[in-house]
Amino acid sequence: MVNKKYVVVNGRAYSGTTGLPMDDIRVDPAKLQLRKKPENQTAARSAAPSNIHASHTQKSITLNRRHVKQPAKVPLAARPQKVRAPISQNAAINKFAPESEKTLEQKNAQPDRPAETHPVAHRAKEHQASINTQLRRERQTPPVSIIERDKPAIAKPVEAATPAQRPATVKAVKTAKELKNDAIAEALAREVADTKKHRVKHRPNRFARITSIFSAGLAIMLLGGYLTYLSMPNISIKMAAVQSGINAKYPGYKPDGYALNGPIKFKSGEVSMKYAYADGSSEYTLTQQKSNWDSAAVKEYFTEKSKSPTTTMVDGLTIYSSGKNAVWVNGGILYQITGSANLSNEQIQKIATSL
């Protein structure tokens, strides 16, 4: 049972708008009228799984032409045509109005514009004519007749004849091949002339060349001598190390004002280098001697020579110094500094670490 306000489902009323149950309405089951399905509807067929997606064809309902006549075809000319009433044109419209005879006479009476030469033609005359144009112009010149060519020329004095009075010589007509060859030859000659004009011959000056070679050789000699001078101590210490049989080294640090004085002296198992101050007031000698002592043995040896030595440790080296003397051991070589130079403790450390 369907009402505008509520719907009855299984004997219970529900709101037709919100769908919520309405318990305040009581439904009488005896008044309910159930809607019955028609008997011809086969529910079993529609519920069968095999007939869910089955398509049922219908019989054709096409019109039977045997009982219907085909409409007769009427030609277009025989059809009744509507007669259209003429449209009157407003007097204010003059765009499509026919021209009067007076207007046509006025148009025909206007004179035509005189012919004028286009300005492009003047510019075209200024350009140089091509080979084909020259050939065409020469072909258009009237040929000289045989009679005029064979007619004897009247002798005239050269002094009396002016350039304007002299007869013009007729040029011989050249073929296209000859003109092309002449143009190529002229272009090649112009190119050769330009090349000769811009070519500048620079003859090398022999004296300047010899001077430059001599200067370069002298510079190389001076540079080689300077490099040899710088590397001479290293070369000398290597030769001394080979001759003495120990791995002697040249120190990378020397105090300010001191320089190597004299050659490096060596003997079996010992190499010595003497450094002197610039004014000769002080000097010191660095001796490298092969030894198997350790730091304790070096301390005992140095304590016998000088009392209460100072011990300094730097970069894994133990340096013993006293006054103007210092001694340390490294890599099986005993290093000693002796002389009259008053070297500071920092300068002795730099000498030791540079070896």
C-alpha positions as CSV (number, residue, x, y, z in Angstrom):
1,M,0.0,0.0,0.0
2,V,1.5,3.3,-1.1
3,N,0.5,6.7,0.3
4,K,1.8,10.2,-0.2
5,K,3.0,10.4,3.4
6,Y,4.2,6.9,4.3
7,V,5.0,3.4,2.9
8,V,3.9,0.1,4.4
9,V,6.6,-2.6,4.3
10,N,5.9,-6.0,6.0
11,G,3.1,-4.4,8.1
12,R,5.2,-1.4,9.3
13,A,4.9,2.2,8.1
14,Y,8.0,4.1,6.9
15,S,8.2,7.8,6.0
16,G,8.1,8.4,2.2
17,T,10.5,11.4,2.5
18,T,13.2,10.4,5.0
19,G,12.7,6.5,5.0
20,L,12.6,6.4,8.8
21,P,10.0,4.1,10.6
22,M,6.8,5.7,11.8
23,D,5.7,3.8,14.9
24,D,2.9,6.2,15.7
25,I,0.9,5.0,12.7
26,R,-0.9,1.7,13.1
27,V,-1.6,-0.4,10.0
28,D,-4.5,-2.8,9.8
29,P,-3.4,-5.9,8.0
30,A,-6.9,-6.7,6.9
31,K,-7.1,-3.4,4.8
32,L,-3.8,-4.1,3.0
33,Q,-4.3,-5.0,-0.7
34,L,-1.4,-6.9,-2.2
35,R,-0.6,-6.3,-5.8
36,K,-0.6,-9.5,-7.7
37,K,1.6,-10.2,-10.7
38,P,0.0,-11.2,-14.0
39,E,-0.3,-14.9,-14.5
40,N,1.2,-14.8,-18.0
41,Q,4.6,-13.7,-16.6
42,T,6.9,-16.6,-16.2
43,A,9.0,-16.0,-13.2
44,A,10.8,-19.3,-13.5
45,R,12.0,-18.4,-17.0
46,S,13.5,-15.1,-16.0
47,A,15.1,-16.6,-12.9
48,A,16.8,-19.4,-14.8
49,P,20.5,-18.8,-15.1
50,S,20.6,-19.8,-18.8
51,N,18.0,-17.1,-19.7
52,I,19.5,-14.1,-17.8
53,H,21.6,-12.9,-20.8
54,A,19.5,-14.5,-23.5
55,S,18.3,-12.2,-26.3
56,H,14.9,-12.9,-27.9
57,T,14.3,-11.9,-31.4
58,Q,11.1,-10.3,-32.6
59,K,9.3,-10.9,-35.8
60,S,9.7,-8.4,-38.6
61,I,7.1,-5.7,-38.9
62,T,8.2,-4.3,-42.3
63,L,5.3,-2.9,-44.4
64,N,4.2,-5.4,-47.1
65,R,4.7,-3.7,-50.5
66,R,2.3,-5.9,-52.2
67,H,-0.6,-4.2,-50.6
68,V,0.8,-0.6,-50.7
69,K,1.2,1.3,-54.0
70,Q,4.4,3.3,-54.7
71,P,3.8,7.0,-54.9
72,A,3.7,8.4,-58.4
73,K,6.6,10.6,-59.5
74,V,5.6,14.1,-60.6
75,P,8.1,16.1,-62.8
76,L,9.3,19.4,-61.4
77,A,7.9,21.4,-64.4
78,A,4.4,19.9,-63.8
79,R,4.3,20.9,-60.1
80,P,2.4,24.1,-59.3
81,Q,4.8,27.0,-58.6
82,K,4.1,29.9,-56.4
83,V,4.1,33.3,-57.9
84,R,6.1,35.7,-56.0
85,A,5.0,39.3,-55.8
86,P,7.6,41.9,-57.0
87,I,9.5,43.7,-54.3
88,S,9.5,47.4,-54.6
89,Q,12.9,49.1,-54.0
90,N,13.2,52.1,-51.8
91,A,14.1,55.4,-53.5
92,A,16.9,56.0,-51.0
93,I,18.8,52.9,-52.1
94,N,21.1,53.8,-54.9
95,K,23.8,51.2,-54.6
96,F,22.2,48.7,-57.0
97,A,20.4,51.2,-59.1
98,P,21.0,51.1,-62.8
99,E,23.4,53.8,-64.1
100,S,22.0,56.5,-66.2
101,E,23.2,57.3,-69.7
102,K,24.5,60.7,-68.4
103,T,26.7,58.9,-65.8
104,L,28.2,56.6,-68.4
105,E,29.0,59.5,-70.7
106,Q,30.8,61.3,-67.9
107,K,32.9,58.2,-67.2
108,N,33.8,57.7,-70.9
109,A,34.7,61.4,-71.3
110,Q,37.6,61.2,-68.8
111,P,41.0,60.9,-70.6
112,D,43.3,58.0,-69.9
113,R,46.4,58.6,-67.9
114,P,49.5,59.0,-70.1
115,A,52.1,56.2,-70.0
116,E,55.0,56.7,-67.6
117,T,58.3,54.8,-67.2
118,H,58.6,52.8,-64.1
119,P,61.4,54.0,-61.8
120,V,62.8,50.5,-61.6
121,A,63.7,50.8,-65.3
122,H,66.1,53.7,-64.6
123,R,67.9,51.8,-61.9
124,A,68.1,48.7,-64.1
125,K,69.9,50.7,-66.8
126,E,72.7,51.6,-64.3
127,H,73.7,47.9,-63.7
128,Q,76.4,46.4,-65.9
129,A,74.9,44.3,-68.7
130,S,75.6,40.5,-68.6
131,I,77.3,38.6,-71.3
132,N,74.0,37.3,-72.7
133,T,72.6,40.9,-72.9
134,Q,75.8,42.1,-74.7
135,L,75.4,39.3,-77.2
136,R,71.7,40.1,-77.8
137,R,72.5,43.8,-78.3
138,E,75.3,43.0,-80.8
139,R,73.0,40.7,-82.7
140,Q,70.4,43.5,-83.0
141,T,72.9,46.0,-84.6
142,P,72.3,46.3,-88.3
143,P,74.9,44.3,-90.3
144,V,77.2,46.2,-92.7
145,S,76.2,45.6,-96.3
146,I,78.7,44.1,-98.7
147,I,78.6,47.2,-100.9
148,E,79.5,49.6,-98.0
149,R,82.1,47.2,-96.8
150,D,83.8,47.0,-100.2
151,K,83.5,50.7,-100.9
152,P,86.9,52.4,-100.9
153,A,87.4,54.7,-98.0
154,I,88.1,58.4,-98.6
155,A,91.5,59.4,-97.4
156,K,91.3,62.3,-95.0
157,P,94.2,64.0,-93.2
158,V,94.5,62.8,-89.7
159,E,95.1,66.3,-88.4
160,A,91.9,67.8,-89.9
161,A,89.6,65.0,-88.8
162,T,88.1,65.4,-85.4
163,P,87.1,62.4,-83.2
164,A,83.4,63.1,-83.9
165,Q,84.0,63.2,-87.7
166,R,85.9,59.9,-87.8
167,P,84.0,56.9,-89.0
168,A,82.9,54.5,-86.2
169,T,84.6,51.1,-86.4
170,V,82.2,48.2,-86.4
171,K,83.1,45.6,-83.7
172,A,83.3,42.0,-84.7
173,V,80.6,39.9,-83.0
174,K,82.1,37.3,-80.7
175,T,80.6,34.1,-79.8
176,A,79.5,33.2,-76.3
177,K,82.5,30.9,-75.8
178,E,84.9,33.6,-76.7
179,L,83.2,36.1,-74.4
180,K,83.3,33.6,-71.6
181,N,87.0,32.9,-72.1
182,D,87.8,36.6,-72.2
183,A,85.9,37.1,-68.9
184,I,87.7,34.3,-67.2
185,A,91.1,35.6,-68.4
186,E,90.3,39.1,-67.2
187,A,89.3,37.8,-63.8
188,L,92.4,35.7,-63.4
189,A,94.6,38.7,-64.5
190,R,92.9,40.9,-61.9
191,E,93.3,38.4,-59.2
192,V,97.1,38.0,-60.0
193,A,97.5,41.7,-60.0
194,D,95.8,42.1,-56.6
195,T,97.9,39.3,-55.2
196,K,101.1,40.9,-56.3
197,K,100.0,44.3,-55.0
198,H,99.3,43.0,-51.4
199,R,102.2,40.6,-51.3
200,V,105.0,42.1,-49.2
201,K,108.3,40.4,-49.3
202,H,110.1,40.4,-46.0
203,R,113.7,39.5,-46.5
204,P,115.1,38.3,-43.2
205,N,118.0,40.3,-41.9
206,R,121.0,38.1,-41.5
207,F,122.5,40.0,-38.7
208,A,119.3,40.2,-36.7
209,R,118.8,36.4,-37.2
210,I,122.3,35.7,-35.9
211,T,121.7,38.1,-33.0
212,S,118.5,36.4,-32.0
213,I,120.0,32.9,-32.1
214,F,123.0,34.0,-30.0
215,S,120.7,35.7,-27.5
216,A,118.5,32.6,-27.2
217,G,121.6,30.4,-26.8
218,L,123.0,32.7,-24.1
219,A,119.7,32.7,-22.2
220,I,119.6,28.9,-22.3
221,M,123.2,28.7,-21.0
222,L,122.5,31.1,-18.2
223,L,119.4,29.2,-17.2
224,G,121.2,25.9,-17.3
225,G,124.1,27.3,-15.2
226,Y,121.7,28.7,-12.6
227,L,119.8,25.4,-12.3
228,T,123.2,23.6,-12.0
229,Y,124.3,26.0,-9.3
230,L,121.1,25.4,-7.3
231,S,121.3,21.6,-7.7
232,M,125.1,21.4,-7.1
233,P,124.8,20.7,-3.3
234,N,122.4,17.9,-3.9
235,I,124.7,16.5,-6.6
236,S,127.7,16.8,-4.3
237,I,126.0,15.1,-1.4
238,K,124.8,12.2,-3.5
239,M,128.4,11.7,-4.8
240,A,129.7,11.9,-1.2
241,A,127.1,9.4,0.0
242,V,128.1,7.0,-2.7
243,Q,131.8,7.4,-1.9
244,S,131.4,7.2,1.9
245,G,128.9,4.3,1.9
246,I,126.2,6.0,4.1
247,N,122.9,7.5,3.2
248,A,123.9,11.1,3.7
249,K,121.4,13.9,3.1
250,Y,121.6,17.6,2.4
251,P,119.6,19.7,4.9
252,G,116.7,21.6,3.6
253,Y,117.0,24.4,6.1
254,K,120.0,26.7,6.9
255,P,120.0,29.7,9.2
256,D,119.8,33.2,7.7
257,G,123.2,34.5,6.7
258,Y,124.9,31.1,6.5
259,A,125.9,29.4,3.3
260,L,127.9,26.3,2.4
261,N,131.6,27.1,2.6
262,G,133.9,24.9,0.5
263,P,133.3,21.4,-0.9
264,I,131.6,18.6,1.0
265,K,134.2,16.4,2.7
266,F,133.7,12.7,3.0
267,K,135.6,9.6,4.1
268,S,134.6,6.0,4.8
269,G,131.4,6.1,6.9
270,E,131.4,9.9,7.4
271,V,130.3,13.0,5.5
272,S,130.8,16.6,6.8
273,M,129.5,20.0,5.5
274,K,130.9,23.4,6.7
275,Y,128.6,26.5,6.8
276,A,130.0,30.0,7.4
277,Y,128.3,33.3,8.0
278,A,128.4,36.0,5.3
279,D,131.0,38.2,7.1
280,G,133.0,35.1,8.2
281,S,132.5,35.8,12.0
282,S,131.1,32.4,12.8
283,E,130.7,29.0,11.3
284,Y,129.4,25.5,12.1
285,T,130.0,22.0,10.8
286,L,127.3,19.4,10.3
287,T,128.7,15.8,10.5
288,Q,126.9,12.7,9.5
289,Q,128.4,9.4,10.7
290,K,127.3,5.8,10.5
291,S,126.5,4.4,13.9
292,N,124.5,1.7,15.7
293,W,123.8,3.8,18.8
294,D,120.4,4.5,20.3
295,S,119.3,7.7,22.1
296,A,120.5,6.4,25.5
297,A,124.0,5.7,24.2
298,V,124.1,9.1,22.5
299,K,123.1,10.8,25.8
300,E,125.8,9.0,27.7
301,Y,128.4,9.9,25.0
302,F,127.4,13.5,24.9
303,T,127.2,13.9,28.7
304,E,130.9,12.9,28.9
305,K,131.8,15.8,26.6
306,S,129.5,18.4,28.0
307,K,127.9,18.6,31.4
308,S,124.1,18.9,31.9
309,P,122.9,18.8,28.2
310,T,119.5,20.0,27.2
311,T,117.1,17.3,25.9
312,T,114.5,18.3,23.2
313,M,112.0,16.0,21.5
314,V,110.5,17.0,18.2
315,D,108.9,14.8,15.4
316,G,110.1,11.6,17.1
317,L,113.7,12.8,17.4
318,T,115.6,13.3,20.7
319,I,118.1,16.1,20.4
320,Y,120.8,16.8,23.0
321,S,122.4,20.2,23.0
322,S,124.8,22.1,25.1
323,G,126.2,25.6,24.2
324,K,127.3,25.6,20.6
325,N,127.1,21.8,20.1
326,A,124.2,19.4,19.4
327,V,123.9,15.7,18.7
328,W,121.0,13.2,17.7
329,V,120.6,9.8,16.0
330,N,118.2,8.8,13.3
331,G,118.0,5.8,11.0
332,G,121.5,4.4,12.0
333,I,123.2,7.8,11.4
334,L,124.7,10.0,14.1
335,Y,124.3,13.7,13.4
336,Q,126.5,16.3,15.2
337,I,126.7,20.1,15.0
338,T,130.0,21.7,16.2
339,G,131.6,25.1,15.7
340,S,131.5,28.7,16.9
341,A,128.0,29.6,15.7
342,N,125.6,30.6,18.4
343,L,122.6,28.7,17.0
344,S,119.4,28.8,18.9
345,N,117.4,25.7,20.0
346,E,114.7,26.5,17.4
347,Q,117.3,26.7,14.6
348,I,118.8,23.3,15.6
349,Q,115.4,21.7,15.6
350,K,114.7,23.0,12.1
351,I,118.0,21.7,10.8
352,A,117.3,18.3,12.4
353,T,113.8,18.0,11.0
354,S,114.9,19.1,7.5
355,L,117.3,16.1,7.1
